[in-house]
């Protein structure tokens, strides 16, 4: 009986930690001030792969 209660307690703790992590990420994303331009263009801080249709076919 004690092992069963301990196992259920571990599951409840893991679920609560996951729920807090998801809630925190949703709140932080909802407070981020992102404009439509940031979603339309790729990030400029790193290398960007440009795929053009005029290249040779493989």
N, C-alpha and C positions, 0 to 999 in steps of 0.2 A: 504493500500500500504506500509506504513512504517513497519507494523508488518511482512509483507511478505519479505521485504528487510532485516529486522533484523534476521528473521529465516534463510534466505539463507546465510547471513553473518556468523551466528553461525555454519552452516554446513560446510562452506568453512574453517573456523578456525579449526574445528575438523579434517577435512581431511588433512589440512596442518600439524597439530601437529602429526597425525598418520604417514604421509609421512616422516616427519623429524625423528621420532622415528625409523621407519623401515630403513631409509637411514643410520642413525647413527649406528644401530646394524649391518647392512651389512658391513659398513666400519670397525667397530671394530672387527668383525669376520674375515674379509679378512686380517687384519693386525696381527691376532693372529698366533703365531708360534707353530702350533700343528704338531707333527710328526705322522706317521702312527701307532707307538706303543701306543700312547695315545688313539687312536680310537679303537685299538684291545683289550685293557685290561680295566677292570672295575676300577673305582676310588678306591683308597686305603685309603682315609681319613675317611670313615665311614664304618658302618657294611655292609658286603657283604653276600648276600644269595647264598648259593651253593646248587644247586639241582642236586642230583645224581640219576641215574636210578636204583641203586641197593637197594633203600629203599623199605619198605613195601608198597603195594598198598592199597589205601583207598577205 
